[in-house]
Amino acid sequence: MPAVHIQTAQNVTIAYRAAGVGHRIGAYFLDAFVAGCYLFVALFILGLAAPDGGTGWAVNVLIALPLIGYHLLSEVFFDGQSFGKRAVGIKVVALDGGQPTLGAYLLRWVLRIVDVLLFTGTVAVVAIVASRHGQRLGDMAAGTTVVKVAEPVALEETLFVNTDPAHVIQFPRVDRLTDEDVATLRDVQARFRREGRTAHTMQLLERAKTAVEQKMDIEPVAMPAPPFIRQVILDYAALDEV
């Protein structure tokens, strides 16, 4: 599947790998297995409670509701992931770089009727393969897609940066950056460490460098992007310690 480029609020474009049809089908069957287990247990308990088979409509509705709302509720409360999606390492993201809204999740859920249920998944598969961002109809309507979850990075790359007490701040205008800006820079830096000096990672670093220079309102710096990003992160950490 092609890469999905998402522009963050900090004007940095992050590339994700779109979830392939195989991953999405795998997640679907795992979720179906979970739903089947739930239904089996619910009917077993119901059989013990009412051995004669007599149940009211309200009981039947209560049993059916979790099955009907499973995908919507799991994606809303578990950051775009159902059990199946989490198991295969994919999640729902918004194409504008933000968190999908409740309305977006609701649109995806409603259009599952067309994408998956009415045509046994054929419409979803065709749409995913044909779409530039790997979207089914529900994703197109909601402005979302499904991507592979990024590999975890080391703890020290995500929580804090140790600075030398004698560190000299080279870019004092880092005080114009926010914690969210620097968190994005650290994500970019971590990707560079994982993937190495590829054309994509260098382009990503250059975009981040340009965005930071504009945010700090400074002239373009001659320093290459990798050490520049590292220096800005260290300067910001040192500034917090002052």
C-alpha positions as CSV (number, residue, x, y, z in Angstrom):
1,M,0.0,0.0,0.0
2,P,1.2,3.6,-0.6
3,A,2.4,6.0,2.0
4,V,-0.1,8.3,3.6
5,H,1.2,11.8,4.2
6,I,-0.5,13.6,7.1
7,Q,0.4,17.2,8.0
8,T,0.4,17.9,11.7
9,A,-0.7,21.1,13.4
10,Q,3.0,22.1,13.5
11,N,3.2,22.1,9.7
12,V,5.3,18.9,9.6
13,T,4.3,16.2,7.2
14,I,4.5,12.7,8.7
15,A,4.3,9.7,6.5
16,Y,2.5,6.5,7.6
17,R,2.3,3.2,5.7
18,A,-1.3,2.6,4.8
19,A,-2.8,-0.6,6.1
20,G,-3.0,-3.2,3.4
21,V,-6.2,-5.1,2.5
22,G,-4.7,-8.2,4.1
23,H,-4.2,-6.5,7.5
24,R,-7.7,-5.1,7.4
25,I,-9.3,-8.4,6.5
26,G,-7.3,-10.1,9.2
27,A,-8.6,-7.5,11.7
28,Y,-12.1,-8.0,10.5
29,F,-12.0,-11.8,11.1
30,L,-10.4,-11.3,14.5
31,D,-13.2,-8.9,15.5
32,A,-15.7,-11.4,14.1
33,F,-14.2,-14.0,16.4
34,V,-14.5,-11.7,19.4
35,A,-18.1,-11.0,18.5
36,G,-18.8,-14.7,18.1
37,C,-17.3,-15.5,21.5
38,Y,-19.4,-12.8,23.1
39,L,-22.5,-14.1,21.5
40,F,-21.8,-17.7,22.5
41,V,-21.2,-16.7,26.2
42,A,-24.2,-14.4,26.2
43,L,-26.5,-17.1,24.8
44,F,-25.1,-19.7,27.2
45,I,-25.8,-17.4,30.2
46,L,-29.2,-16.6,28.9
47,G,-29.9,-20.4,28.5
48,L,-29.0,-20.9,32.1
49,A,-31.2,-18.0,33.2
50,A,-34.2,-19.0,31.0
51,P,-33.9,-22.7,30.2
52,D,-37.4,-22.7,28.6
53,G,-36.2,-20.2,25.9
54,G,-38.6,-17.5,27.0
55,T,-36.9,-14.1,26.9
56,G,-38.3,-10.6,26.5
57,W,-37.5,-8.3,23.7
58,A,-35.5,-6.0,26.1
59,V,-33.1,-8.9,26.9
60,N,-32.6,-9.6,23.2
61,V,-31.9,-5.9,22.5
62,L,-29.4,-5.8,25.4
63,I,-27.5,-8.8,23.9
64,A,-27.5,-7.3,20.4
65,L,-26.4,-3.8,21.3
66,P,-22.8,-4.6,22.1
67,L,-22.5,-6.5,18.8
68,I,-24.0,-3.6,16.9
69,G,-21.9,-0.9,18.5
70,Y,-18.7,-2.9,18.9
71,H,-16.7,-1.2,16.1
72,L,-17.9,2.3,16.9
73,L,-17.3,2.1,20.7
74,S,-14.0,0.4,20.5
75,E,-12.6,2.9,18.0
76,V,-13.9,5.8,20.0
77,F,-12.6,4.6,23.4
78,F,-9.4,2.8,22.3
79,D,-7.8,5.4,20.0
80,G,-9.0,4.2,16.7
81,Q,-8.5,0.5,17.4
82,S,-10.7,-2.5,17.8
83,F,-9.3,-5.7,19.2
84,G,-8.6,-7.0,15.7
85,K,-6.9,-3.7,14.6
86,R,-4.7,-3.7,17.7
87,A,-3.8,-7.3,17.2
88,V,-2.6,-6.8,13.6
89,G,-1.0,-3.4,14.4
90,I,-3.3,-0.9,12.5
91,K,-5.5,2.0,13.6
92,V,-7.8,4.7,12.3
93,V,-6.3,8.2,11.8
94,A,-7.6,11.5,10.5
95,L,-6.1,12.8,7.2
96,D,-5.9,16.3,8.7
97,G,-3.4,15.1,11.3
98,G,-5.7,15.4,14.3
99,Q,-7.6,12.9,16.3
100,P,-10.7,11.5,14.5
101,T,-13.9,13.1,15.9
102,L,-16.9,11.3,17.2
103,G,-18.7,12.3,14.0
104,A,-15.9,10.7,11.9
105,Y,-16.1,7.5,13.8
106,L,-19.9,7.5,13.5
107,L,-19.7,8.0,9.7
108,R,-17.3,5.1,9.3
109,W,-19.6,2.9,11.5
110,V,-22.7,3.8,9.5
111,L,-21.2,3.2,6.1
112,R,-19.9,-0.2,7.2
113,I,-23.4,-1.3,6.1
114,V,-22.5,-0.5,2.5
115,D,-18.8,-1.2,2.7
116,V,-18.9,-4.5,4.5
117,L,-22.3,-5.9,5.4
118,L,-24.4,-5.5,2.2
119,F,-21.8,-6.6,-0.2
120,T,-19.8,-9.0,2.0
121,G,-16.8,-6.6,1.9
122,T,-16.4,-6.4,-1.8
123,V,-17.1,-2.6,-1.9
124,A,-14.6,-2.0,0.9
125,V,-11.9,-4.0,-0.8
126,V,-12.4,-2.3,-4.2
127,A,-12.4,1.1,-2.6
128,I,-9.3,0.4,-0.5
129,V,-7.3,-0.8,-3.5
130,A,-8.5,2.1,-5.8
131,S,-8.1,4.9,-3.2
132,R,-4.9,6.9,-3.1
133,H,-5.0,6.8,0.7
134,G,-6.3,3.2,1.1
135,Q,-9.8,4.3,2.2
136,R,-13.1,2.5,2.1
137,L,-16.2,4.6,1.5
138,G,-16.7,5.2,5.2
139,D,-13.1,6.6,5.4
140,M,-13.7,8.8,2.4
141,A,-16.8,10.3,4.0
142,A,-15.2,10.7,7.4
143,G,-11.8,12.1,6.2
144,T,-10.0,9.1,7.8
145,T,-7.9,6.2,6.8
146,V,-6.3,3.1,8.4
147,V,-2.5,3.0,8.8
148,K,0.1,0.7,10.3
149,V,1.0,1.7,13.8
150,A,4.4,3.1,14.1
151,E,7.1,1.0,15.7
152,P,7.7,1.9,19.3
153,V,10.7,4.1,20.1
154,A,13.1,4.0,23.0
155,L,11.9,5.5,26.3
156,E,14.5,8.1,26.3
157,E,13.4,9.3,22.9
158,T,9.9,9.9,24.0
159,L,10.0,11.1,27.7
160,F,13.0,13.3,28.2
161,V,16.3,14.5,27.0
162,N,19.3,14.6,29.3
163,T,21.3,17.8,28.8
164,D,24.8,18.7,30.0
165,P,24.7,21.3,32.8
166,A,27.2,23.2,30.8
167,H,25.1,23.1,27.6
168,V,25.1,26.4,25.8
169,I,21.8,27.4,24.2
170,Q,22.5,28.1,20.5
171,F,19.0,29.1,19.5
172,P,17.4,31.2,22.3
173,R,14.3,31.6,20.3
174,V,13.4,28.0,21.0
175,D,11.2,29.6,23.7
176,R,8.7,30.3,20.8
177,L,8.2,26.5,20.4
178,T,5.6,24.5,22.4
179,D,5.9,21.1,24.0
180,E,3.8,19.8,21.1
181,D,6.3,21.2,18.6
182,V,9.2,19.6,20.3
183,A,7.3,16.3,20.7
184,T,6.9,16.3,16.9
185,L,10.6,17.0,16.4
186,R,11.5,14.1,18.6
187,D,9.1,11.8,16.6
188,V,10.9,12.9,13.4
189,Q,14.3,12.4,15.0
190,A,13.3,8.9,16.3
191,R,12.1,7.9,12.8
192,F,15.5,9.1,11.4
193,R,17.3,6.9,14.0
194,R,15.2,3.9,13.1
195,E,15.2,4.2,9.3
196,G,18.5,5.8,8.7
197,R,19.5,8.4,6.0
198,T,16.9,7.6,3.3
199,A,15.5,10.0,0.8
200,H,12.2,10.1,2.8
201,T,13.7,10.7,6.2
202,M,16.0,13.4,4.9
203,Q,13.0,15.1,3.3
204,L,11.1,14.8,6.5
205,L,14.0,16.4,8.5
206,E,14.3,19.2,6.0
207,R,10.6,20.0,6.3
208,A,10.8,19.9,10.1
209,K,13.9,22.2,10.0
210,T,12.1,24.8,7.7
211,A,9.0,24.7,10.0
212,V,11.1,25.3,13.1
213,E,13.0,28.1,11.5
214,Q,9.7,29.8,10.6
215,K,8.2,29.2,14.0
216,M,11.3,30.7,15.7
217,D,11.3,33.6,13.1
218,I,15.0,33.1,12.2
219,E,16.8,33.1,8.9
220,P,17.5,29.6,7.4
221,V,20.5,28.1,9.2
222,A,23.4,26.6,7.3
223,M,23.6,23.6,9.7
224,P,22.4,20.3,8.2
225,A,18.9,19.2,9.3
226,P,19.9,16.2,11.6
227,P,22.2,18.2,13.9
228,F,19.9,21.2,13.7
229,I,16.9,19.2,15.0
230,R,19.0,17.7,17.7
231,Q,20.4,21.1,18.8
232,V,16.9,22.6,19.0
233,I,15.7,19.7,21.1
234,L,18.6,20.0,23.5
235,D,18.2,23.8,23.6
236,Y,14.5,23.4,24.5
237,A,15.3,20.9,27.2
238,A,18.1,23.2,28.6
239,L,15.7,26.2,28.5
240,D,13.2,24.2,30.7
241,E,15.9,23.6,33.2
242,V,17.0,27.3,33.5
